[in-house]
Amino acid sequence: MKCAFCGAPDTQVLDSRVNEEGDSIRRRRRCAVCEKRFTTYETVELRMPQVVKQDGSRTEFDNERLRIGFSRALHKRPVAAEIVDQAIHGITQKLLALGEREVASRQIGEMVMQELYKLDKVAYIRFASVYKSFQDVDDFHDAIKEVQNPPKSRRRQLEK
């Protein structure tokens, strides 16, 4: 670590302490050249993967877009905000766990559908109608039948 005062490349760590939350380390350092002391903080940097849209364009992952999708699907539905926050956090953690630099928007949409299926079936149908571009009433009818009597393989997939 370079000295914050003179820019010398050699500094000595005098003391290290983990903060109360356990997510960063505070280090007291001393420069070997100018002898001045300074503090640095070390934290983990987690980078979300880029989202590859259906048209091939790429964009940064936006947690707020995820929240908007949930809020539109759950509009006037009896689901607590903290449960929605947990679902969003779960999706974010799954994306980080993939360890990929890019993820298809379709994969994120499937994760949202899985969470909505667990939270509220009406919200699931709302989201699916936009996500899957329902064209007529038959599409809604099929989705409702699937929610009421899902095949075992689909039920396991959605309830993960």
URGIJO-V570656 format. One record per pair of residues at least 6 apart in sequence whose C-alpha atoms are under 6 Angstrom apart, sorted by the first residue. I is the first residue (numbers start at 0). J is the second residue. Records with the same first field share a line. If there is no record, write none. Layout:
I->J + J
This chain:
1->7 + 8
2->30
9->31
10->29 + 30 + 31
11->28 + 29
12->27 + 28
13->27 + 28
14->26 + 27
15->25 + 26
16->24 + 25
17->23 + 24
23->41 + 42
24->40 + 41
25->39 + 40
26->38 + 39
27->37 + 38
28->36 + 37 + 38
29->35 + 36
48->100 + 101
49->58 + 59 + 60 + 101
50->57 + 58 + 60 + 101 + 102 + 103 + 104
51->57 + 102 + 103 + 104
52->104
72->122 + 125 + 126
73->122
113->157
115->123
116->123
